[in-house]
């Protein structure tokens, strides 16, 4: 498989232009930009209005949280699929402590360690810890399908129970969050039920509390503008200290540390200190896996719900036919579900669960949009807003529309522009890149969710509220399949 280091080509015919945009006055410029971002314009309009203003998909701006918390909020925004690709060139950019953007939470949130996600590929421990993750996932390959199916069975039973008790209203986020946490914990911890550990039934709450304190500077409750200024002062003047969520993290650390014995033994065999490996397992299982998947599944069901009954029937027909022919839900059966696979990729394309990616130039370099070339100086921070890159009208026809069969047949050629995993969908995670180690597992779980959904139900309806860090989804109805 060709790597992203070699398969991005550049045209010498594009004019070299100065990067448009402005950072504004020191201190006041970043505050003005973040007020636009959170309260005056909103995220997408913040970027689209500047594209129109500068007639460029590459420009200078400030990104939240701004002064006080960020040491340097100045970024160069990359808002098309061409310029975005530089973020995958590990030889040209580095990602040291840039996971969350222009700031990094205190390492006190992580037991004093910098987890793998914050490490740059040039740091020796990055390759070592990522090898540990990849080996762990490989060793659990046979458990993925039966374990997640078991959790989904409880999830759908829970949704039905909530609908019956609350008269047509069931929180999808809450229900799927429990299923995701239980799956991740049991996968890592030798199928141990978290309810039988020190974590108990509070796993999702513990993680959300811990995540909330770290990511608060990037969040908003979408209040009216005047109230928003007060929220802005509270969330983006002083970081929430790690001690406020120490109890939550301690429970997670104790749970993973006690129950993931086989995984931690393997980490020590590779040369990773057991304590450091445990903190990394907590981060991977809680921040990466739970945080990402508990956002991705609401996005998936939101777009499936918006697509309506016609698509639901097509998916149900395909899924039930193939499962019957294959004699059950197997990896082979999942691979034959052409429309189902395309539908999942389309959800990953149209609304990536993690929309932001950051990197810092290792050296002076030149990047290119579709229309121009731009010089980047060593040390400048590059910011990619993925939803604009994956809805680039010069790559995708009708990019703002959810087209379930977009990646069927010749459409598979477009998969290299699906970038949700911090890499192209056509590439694989390795110890030497920053692509999500569980990339293939996430795609498998999304397919499996769609399969289980339409084996049980003919159709469903939802409503949702958009938030900065992902939608909240309420299930309003589930129409059971008569043949299930």
C-alpha positions in Angstrom: 0.0 0.0 0.0 1.4 3.3 -1.0 2.0 5.7 1.9 0.7 9.3 2.1 4.4 10.3 2.1 4.7 9.4 -1.6 1.3 9.6 -3.3 0.5 13.3 -3.0 1.5 15.1 -6.1 2.1 18.8 -6.6 1.7 20.9 -9.7 4.4 23.4 -10.6 1.9 25.3 -12.6 0.0 26.8 -9.7 0.9 30.4 -8.8 2.7 31.1 -5.6 0.6 33.5 -3.5 1.0 35.1 -0.1 -1.3 33.5 2.5 -4.3 35.8 3.0 -6.0 36.5 6.3 -4.9 38.2 9.6 -4.3 37.3 13.2 -5.5 40.7 14.3 -4.1 42.6 17.3 -2.2 40.6 19.9 -4.6 39.3 22.7 -7.7 41.0 21.1 -7.5 39.2 17.7 -7.8 35.7 19.1 -10.7 36.7 21.4 -12.5 38.3 18.5 -12.1 35.2 16.4 -13.3 32.8 19.0 -16.4 35.0 19.7 -17.1 34.7 16.0 -16.5 31.0 16.1 -18.7 30.2 19.1 -21.3 33.0 19.3 -21.6 35.2 16.3 -21.2 32.9 13.3 -20.8 29.3 14.5 -18.2 26.9 13.3 -19.0 26.3 9.7 -19.9 29.9 8.9 -16.8 31.0 10.6 -14.8 29.1 8.0 -17.0 29.6 5.0 -17.3 33.4 5.4 -13.5 33.6 5.5 -13.1 31.5 2.4 -15.4 33.9 0.6 -13.7 37.0 2.1 -10.2 35.9 1.0 -11.2 33.9 -2.0 -9.0 31.2 -0.7 -9.3 27.9 1.1 -6.0 28.5 2.8 -5.7 31.5 5.2 -4.5 32.8 8.5 -6.8 32.8 11.5 -6.8 32.2 15.3 -8.3 29.0 16.7 -9.8 28.6 20.2 -9.2 28.7 23.1 -6.9 31.7 22.4 -4.9 33.7 25.0 -4.6 32.5 28.6 -4.8 28.8 27.7 -3.2 28.6 24.2 0.5 29.5 24.0 0.0 30.3 20.3 -3.5 30.4 18.9 -2.3 31.4 15.4 -2.9 28.8 12.7 -2.9 28.5 8.9 -6.3 26.9 8.0 -6.4 24.2 5.3 -10.0 23.9 4.1 -9.8 21.8 0.9 -8.9 18.2 0.2 -5.6 19.1 -1.6 -4.0 21.3 1.1 -5.3 19.1 3.9 -3.1 16.2 2.8 0.1 17.8 4.2 -1.2 16.9 7.6 -0.4 13.2 6.9 3.2 13.9 5.8 5.1 12.9 8.9 8.4 13.8 7.3 7.2 17.4 6.7 5.1 18.1 9.8 5.2 17.0 13.4 2.4 16.6 15.9 4.1 17.0 19.3 1.4 17.8 21.9 -1.0 18.9 19.1 -3.9 16.4 19.6 -6.3 19.0 21.0 -5.1 21.9 19.0 -3.3 25.0 20.1 -3.2 23.9 23.7 -2.5 20.7 25.6 -4.2 19.7 28.9 -1.9 19.2 31.9 -0.2 15.7 32.0 -1.8 15.5 35.5 -4.9 14.3 33.6 -2.8 11.3 32.4 -0.9 10.3 35.5 2.1 12.5 34.6 2.7 10.8 31.2 2.2 12.1 27.7 -0.1 9.4 26.0 0.8 8.1 22.6 -1.7 10.4 20.9 0.3 13.4 22.0 3.6 11.9 20.8 5.3 12.8 17.5 6.4 10.0 15.2 10.0 11.1 15.8 9.8 10.1 19.4 10.9 6.5 20.0 8.2 5.8 22.5 5.5 6.6 19.8 6.4 3.6 17.7 6.7 1.3 20.7 3.4 2.2 22.3 1.5 2.1 18.9 3.0 -1.3 18.2 1.6 -2.3 21.6 -1.9 -1.0 20.5 -1.8 -2.7 17.1 -0.7 -6.0 18.6 -3.4 -5.9 21.2 -6.1 -5.2 18.6 -4.7 -8.0 16.4 -4.9 -10.5 19.3 -8.6 -9.7 19.8 -9.6 -10.0 16.2 -11.9 -13.0 16.7 -13.7 -11.3 19.6 -14.8 -8.2 17.7 -18.1 -9.5 16.2 -19.5 -11.7 19.0 -18.6 -9.2 21.7 -20.1 -6.1 20.0 -23.2 -8.1 18.9 -23.8 -8.9 22.5 -23.6 -5.3 23.6 -25.8 -4.2 20.7 -28.4 -6.7 21.8 -28.6 -5.0 25.2 -28.4 -1.5 23.6 -31.5 -2.1 21.4 -33.4 -3.7 24.2 -32.6 -0.6 26.3 -33.8 1.7 23.5 -37.1 -0.2 23.3 -37.5 0.0 27.1 -36.8 3.7 27.1 -39.3 4.3 24.3 -42.0 2.4 26.2 -41.4 4.2 29.4 -40.9 7.7 28.0 -43.7 7.7 25.4 -41.7 8.1 22.2 -38.4 9.6 23.5 -35.2 7.6 24.0 -31.7 9.1 24.4 -29.6 7.3 21.8 -26.4 8.9 23.1 -26.8 7.6 26.6 -27.7 4.1 25.5 -25.0 3.7 22.9 -22.4 5.2 25.3 -23.0 2.4 27.8 -22.7 -0.2 25.0 -19.5 1.3 23.7 -17.8 1.5 27.1 -18.7 -2.0 28.0 -17.5 -3.3 24.6 -14.2 -1.4 24.9 -13.5 -2.5 28.5 -14.4 -6.1 27.9 -12.3 -6.2 24.7 -9.2 -4.9 26.5 -9.8 -6.7 29.8 -10.4 -10.3 28.9 -14.2 -10.0 28.6 -14.5 -8.8 32.1 -17.8 -7.0 32.7 -17.0 -3.5 34.1 -20.0 -3.7 36.4 -18.0 -6.5 38.3 -15.0 -4.2 38.8 -14.3 -1.0 40.8 -15.7 0.9 37.8 -19.2 -0.5 38.3 -22.0 0.9 36.1 -20.5 4.4 36.0 -17.9 3.9 33.2 -19.4 6.3 30.7 -20.0 9.0 33.5 -16.4 8.6 34.7 -15.0 9.0 31.2 -17.3 11.9 30.3 -16.4 13.8 33.5 -12.7 13.3 32.8 -13.0 14.3 29.1 -15.2 17.3 29.9 -12.5 18.9 32.1 -9.8 18.5 29.5 -11.9 19.6 26.5 -14.0 22.4 28.2 -12.0 25.2 26.4 -13.2 23.8 23.1 -16.9 23.5 24.0 -20.0 25.6 24.2 -23.6 25.1 25.3 -24.7 27.5 22.4 -26.2 30.1 24.8 -27.4 33.5 23.6 -24.6 35.8 22.7 -24.6 37.9 25.9 -24.6 34.8 28.1 -22.0 33.3 25.8 -19.5 36.0 26.7 -19.8 34.9 30.4 -19.4 31.2 29.3 -16.3 32.3 27.3 -14.7 33.9 30.4 -15.4 30.8 32.5 -14.3 28.2 30.0 -11.4 29.9 28.3 -9.7 32.1 30.9 -8.4 29.3 33.3 -8.1 25.6 32.5 -10.0 23.3 34.7 -7.4 21.6 36.9 -6.9 17.8 36.8 -7.5 17.4 40.5 -11.2 18.2 40.0 -11.6 14.9 38.2 -8.9 12.9 40.0 -11.5 10.5 41.5 -13.0 9.7 38.1 -9.6 9.0 36.6 -8.4 7.0 39.6 -11.4 4.6 39.1 -10.6 4.1 35.4 -6.9 3.6 36.1 -7.7 1.0 38.8 -10.2 -0.8 36.6 -8.0 -1.1 33.6 -4.9 -1.7 35.7 -6.4 -4.7 37.5 -8.3 -6.3 34.7 -6.1 -5.8 31.7 -3.4 -8.1 33.0 -2.6 -10.0 29.8 -2.4 -6.7 27.8 -0.1 -5.1 30.4 2.1 -8.2 30.6 2.6 -7.9 26.8 3.4 -4.2 27.2 6.2 -5.0 29.7 7.5 -7.7 27.3 7.8 -5.0 24.7 9.7 -2.8 27.1 7.0 -0.4 28.2 6.7 0.3 32.0 3.5 -1.2 33.4 2.4 2.1 34.9 2.9 4.0 31.6 1.2 1.2 29.6 -1.8 1.4 32.0 -2.2 5.2 31.5 -2.0 4.7 27.8 -4.6 1.9 27.9 -6.9 4.3 29.9 -6.4 7.0 27.3 -6.9 4.7 24.3 -10.0 3.1 25.8 -11.5 6.2 27.2 -10.4 9.2 25.1 -9.8 7.6 21.7 -12.2 4.6 21.7 -15.1 5.7 23.9 -14.8 9.4 23.1 -14.7 8.8 19.3 -17.3 6.0 19.1 -19.8 7.6 21.4 -19.7 10.5 19.0 -19.5 8.4 15.8 -22.6 6.3 16.4 -25.0 9.3 17.0 -23.6 10.8 13.8 -24.3 7.5 11.9 -27.9 7.1 13.2 -28.6 10.8 12.6 -27.8 10.5 8.9 -29.5 7.2 8.5 -32.6 8.7 10.1 -32.5 11.7 7.9 -32.2 9.5 4.8 -35.6 8.1 5.5 -37.6 4.9 4.7 -36.5 4.4 1.1 -32.9 3.9 2.1 -34.0 1.9 5.2 -35.8 -0.6 2.9 -32.8 -0.9 0.6 -30.4 -1.6 3.5 -32.8 -4.0 5.2 -33.3 -6.0 1.9 -29.6 -6.2 1.3 -28.7 -7.2 4.9 -31.4 -9.8 5.4 -30.7 -11.4 2.0 -26.9 -11.7 2.6 -27.2 -12.8 6.2 -29.6 -15.5 5.1 -27.3 -16.7 2.3 -24.3 -16.7 4.6 -26.1 -18.4 7.4 -25.4 -15.7 9.9 -23.4 -12.5 10.6 -19.8 -13.3 9.7 -16.9 -11.2 8.5 -17.5 -12.6 5.1 -21.2 -11.6 5.2 -20.2 -8.1 6.2 -17.8 -7.8 3.3 -20.6 -8.6 0.8 -22.9 -5.8 2.0 -22.0 -3.3 -0.8 -24.6 -0.6 0.1 -24.1 -1.0 3.8 -20.4 -0.5 3.5 -20.9 2.6 1.3 -23.4 4.0 3.7 -21.0 3.8 6.6 -18.2 5.4 4.5 -20.6 8.2 3.6 -21.4 8.9 7.2 -17.7 9.0 8.0 -17.2 11.4 5.1 -20.0 13.8 5.6 -19.5 14.4 9.3 -16.2 13.1 10.7 -16.4 12.4 14.5 -13.1 14.3 15.0 -13.3 17.3 12.7 -10.0 19.0 13.7 -6.4 18.0 12.9 -3.3 20.0 13.7 0.4 19.8 12.8 3.5 22.0 12.9 5.8 22.5 10.0 9.1 20.7 10.6 10.8 22.9 7.9 10.1 25.6 5.4 7.7 24.0 2.8 5.2 24.7 0.1 1.6 23.5 0.3 -1.0 23.6 -2.5 -4.8 24.2 -2.6 -6.5 23.4 -5.9 -5.8 26.9 -7.1 -2.5 28.2 -5.6 0.7 27.4 -3.8 1.7 28.9 -0.4 4.9 29.1 1.5 4.8 27.8 5.1 7.6 28.7 7.5 9.1 26.2 9.9 7.2 26.1 13.2 3.9 27.5 11.9 0.9 25.6 13.0 -1.3 24.0 10.3 -5.0 23.5 11.1 -7.2 21.2 9.0 -11.0 21.4 9.3 -11.9 18.0 8.0 -15.6 18.5 7.1 -14.6 21.0 4.5 -11.9 18.7 3.1 -14.2 15.8 2.9 -17.0 17.9 1.4 -14.7 19.5 -1.2 -16.9 20.3 -4.3 -13.9 19.7 -6.5 -13.7 16.1 -5.4 -17.3 15.1 -4.5 -20.5 15.7 -6.5 -23.3 17.1 -4.3 -20.9 17.1 -1.4 -23.4 18.4 1.2 -25.9 15.6 0.4 -25.8 12.2 2.1 -25.6 9.8 -0.8 -25.6 6.3 0.6 -24.3 4.6 -2.6 -21.6 7.2 -3.2 -18.8 4.6 -2.7 -20.4 1.7 -4.7 -18.6 0.4 -7.9 -16.4 3.1 -9.4 -17.2 5.3 -6.4 -14.7 3.2 -4.4 -12.0 5.3 -6.1 -13.1 8.2 -3.9 -12.3 6.4 -0.7 -8.8 8.0 -0.6 -10.6 11.2 0.1 -12.3 9.8 3.3 -10.0 11.1 6.0 -11.7 10.5 9.3 -8.9 8.3 10.8 -6.1 10.8 10.5 -5.1 9.2 7.3 -6.7 8.1 4.0 -9.3 5.3 4.1 -7.1 3.4 1.5 -4.1 3.3 3.9 -3.4 1.4 7.0 -2.2 2.4 10.5 1.4 1.6 11.3 3.8 2.2 14.2 5.3 5.0 12.2 2.3 7.1 11.3 -0.5 8.9 13.3 -3.4 7.0 11.7 -5.9 5.7 14.2 -4.8 2.1 15.3 -8.4 1.0 15.5 -9.4 2.4 12.1 -10.5 -1.0 10.7 -12.3 -1.9 13.9 -14.3 1.4 13.8 -15.5 0.7 10.3 -16.4 -2.9 11.2 -18.4 -1.8 14.3 -20.3 0.8 12.2 -21.2 -1.8 9.6 -22.2 -4.2 12.3 -24.4 -1.6 14.0 -26.2 -1.0 10.7 -26.7 -4.8 10.2 -28.1 -5.3 13.7 -30.3 -2.3 13.3 -32.0 -3.5 10.1 -32.3 -7.1 11.2 -34.4 -5.9 14.0 -36.3 -2.9 12.6 -37.8 -2.0 9.2 -37.4 1.8 9.9 -37.0 4.3 12.6 -37.2 8.1 13.2 -34.9 10.4 15.2 -34.5 14.0 16.1 -31.2 15.7 16.9 -29.5 18.8 18.2 -26.1 19.8 16.8 -23.3 20.6 19.3 -19.7 21.6 18.8 -18.4 18.2 19.9 -21.1 16.1 18.1 -24.9 15.7 17.9 -27.3 14.6 20.6 -29.8 12.2 19.1 -33.2 11.1 20.4 -34.9 8.1 19.0 -38.6 8.7 18.4 -39.8 5.4 16.9 -38.6 1.9 16.1 -40.7 -0.2 13.7 -39.9 -3.8 14.4 -39.2 -6.2 11.5 -41.9 -8.8 11.4 -39.4 -11.5 10.3 -36.9 -11.0 13.1 
